Amino acid sequence: MLLLLCSSKNPNKEHDEAHLSLLPIFYLLVMLPLNLHSIHLGAPSAFFLGSLAIFKLLLFSFDSGPLSPPPARLFQFISIALLPINIKQLLKKPCNGYTITKVVRNKYVLWAVKALLLGVVVHVRKDYRHDLHPYILTALSLSHLYLGLEIGFALSVALPQAMFGFELEPHFNEPYFSTSLQDFWGRRWNLVVSNTLRPLVYHPVRRISTTTSKGGTTSGPIVAAKPAGAPVLPVISAFTVSGLMHEFFFYYVTRVHPTGEMMCFFVLQGVCLAFELQVKKALAHKVRLHPLVSGLLTLVFLVVTTDWLFFPHIIRSGADAKSLEECASMVDFVKAIVSYRINFVQKS
């Protein structure tokens, strides 16, 4: 990392040499998570190191992404590279005419409520899973995934944020209020990945496809621009890369050979999103569903497709049950510490 950072500050350094210097780093990032067998240690490590860090370093090698220009301090560089950190960029005006959703800063009370909800969801999934309808169980699994990711991401960046005073982009933006697939995937769900795939996949494919079809170039954020300017190929390409990333990621989690279900899930989301954008373009916003209706349809679609393609592989491999057992063990550990502390205070 130090050599890579130093080479980036050398204006005479060739890009080919910088690309070659990444190869041993990529090898280490891919291999390190294989030594972790706990779901709650291995899964975040696989995501941060085996996927996100590699994407950020690839962008950095082309003078793009959150690492470009590189931070002045090595530890800042490493923190941004290896953790879900995107420094907040101040926008003077909405991009491409699209009004950016305002994100409310989370308060400590909100985090406490989310942690409590996570505990309730884990308890219900573990003890009452055989009494619940499959779609309700899938909705709870999605809630578990969302709450676990949001709390985990926040904890992982707390130390560097406190040390360097980073003002960070949010990791999630209330995805349960999504009113369309475009809203969910482009503006609310796992924004660190969305903000990484835009410059890495969407922008290059869009430039190439636009140059090929019109002889010009254009660029814009993935599914965040006006529907009229959102080509089909870049959207599907971004979701295809995301599908490959998730197949690779869940191999770390399950240690079972990929089945292609993750890839199918994300390609399906990309195709449906592209279709949604084309419908919006054709209707030119002449027909609008009430947000409650479109939001309900969006959530139903996500629950059904997740139950069909996303979770079955995780459940069959036993990773889901192992995750619940680890959660229960962590809860018991916290209870034991709290009980010990209370007894110690009472005796003293």
Residue pairs with C-beta under 8 A, 6 or more apart in sequence:
1 25
1 74
1 77
1 78
1 81
2 74
3 21
4 18
4 21
4 22
4 25
4 57
4 60
5 70
5 74
5 77
7 13
7 17
7 18
7 21
8 18
8 60
8 68
8 70
9 70
15 61
15 62
18 61
19 61
22 57
22 58
22 61
25 57
26 54
26 57
29 49
29 50
29 53
29 54
30 49
30 50
30 54
32 45
32 49
33 42
33 45
33 46
33 49
33 50
33 252
34 252
36 42
36 45
38 326
39 253
39 319
39 322
39 323
39 326
40 323
40 326
40 327
40 330
42 252
42 253
43 249
43 252
43 253
44 152
44 156
45 252
46 249
46 252
46 253
47 249
48 82
48 83
48 84
48 156
49 82
50 248
50 249
50 252
51 245
51 248
51 249
52 84
52 192
52 193
52 196
53 81
53 82
55 65
55 196
55 197
55 200
56 65
56 66
56 67
56 80
56 81
56 196
57 67
57 81
58 65
58 200
59 65
59 66
59 67
59 68
59 196
59 199
59 200
60 67
60 68
60 70
60 81
64 199
65 196
65 199
65 200
66 80
66 85
66 86
66 87
66 195
66 196
67 77
67 80
67 81
70 77
71 77
71 80
73 164
75 160
75 163
76 160
76 164
79 85
79 157
79 160
79 164
80 87
83 156
83 157
83 160
84 153
84 156
84 157
84 171
84 192
85 157
85 160
85 161
85 166
85 168
85 192
86 168
86 169
86 191
86 192
86 195
87 166
87 167
87 168
87 169
88 167
88 168
88 169
89 169
91 100
94 100
95 220
95 221
95 224
95 225
96 220
96 221
96 224
96 225
96 226
96 229
97 225
97 226
98 224
98 225
98 226
100 187
101 173
101 187
101 188
103 170
103 173
106 154
106 170
111 151
111 154
114 147
114 150
114 151
115 147
115 151
117 143
117 147
118 144
118 147
118 148
118 151
119 331
121 140
121 143
121 144
121 147
122 144
122 324
122 327
122 328
122 331
124 132
124 140
125 137
125 140
125 141
125 144
125 324
126 324
126 327
126 328
129 137
132 140
134 307
135 303
135 304
135 307
138 303
138 306
138 307
138 311
139 303
141 306
141 311
141 320
142 302
142 303
142 306
146 172
146 175
146 176
149 171
149 172
149 190
150 171
150 172
153 171
153 192
154 171
157 166
157 168
160 166
161 168
169 191
169 192
169 195
170 191
171 190
171 191
171 192
172 188
172 189
172 190
172 191
173 187
173 188
173 191
174 188
175 184
175 188
175 189
176 299
177 188
177 295
178 184
178 188
178 189
178 295
178 298
178 299
179 291
179 294
179 295
179 298
180 276
180 294
180 298
181 269
181 272
181 273
181 276
181 298
181 301
182 223
182 227
182 273
182 276
182 277
182 280
183 298
184 298
184 302
185 194
185 223
185 269
185 273
186 194
186 221
186 222
186 223
186 224
187 224
193 242
194 222
197 222
197 238
197 241
197 242
198 221
198 222
198 238
200 241
201 234
201 237
201 238
201 241
202 221
202 222
202 234
202 235
202 237
202 238
203 219
203 220
203 234
205 233
205 234
205 237
205 238
206 218
206 219
206 220
206 231
206 233
206 234
207 217
207 218
207 219
209 231
209 233
209 234
210 216
210 217
210 218
210 231
211 217
218 229
220 229
220 230
222 234
222 235
222 238
223 230
223 235
223 273
223 277
227 277
227 278
227 280
227 281
228 281
230 274
230 277
230 281
232 274
232 277
232 278
235 270
235 273
235 274
235 277
236 267
236 270
236 271
236 274
238 270
239 266
239 267
239 269
239 270
239 273
240 263
240 266
240 267
240 270
242 266
243 262
243 263
243 264
243 265
243 266
243 267
244 263
246 262
246 263
246 265
246 266
247 258
247 260
247 262
247 263
248 258
250 258
250 262
250 313
250 314
250 319
251 257
251 258
253 314
253 317
253 319
254 313
254 314
254 317
254 318
254 319
255 317
256 313
256 316
256 317
259 313
261 309
261 310
261 312
261 313
262 309
262 310
262 313
264 309
265 305
265 306
265 308
265 309
265 310
268 305
268 309
269 305
272 301
289 297
311 320
314 320
315 321
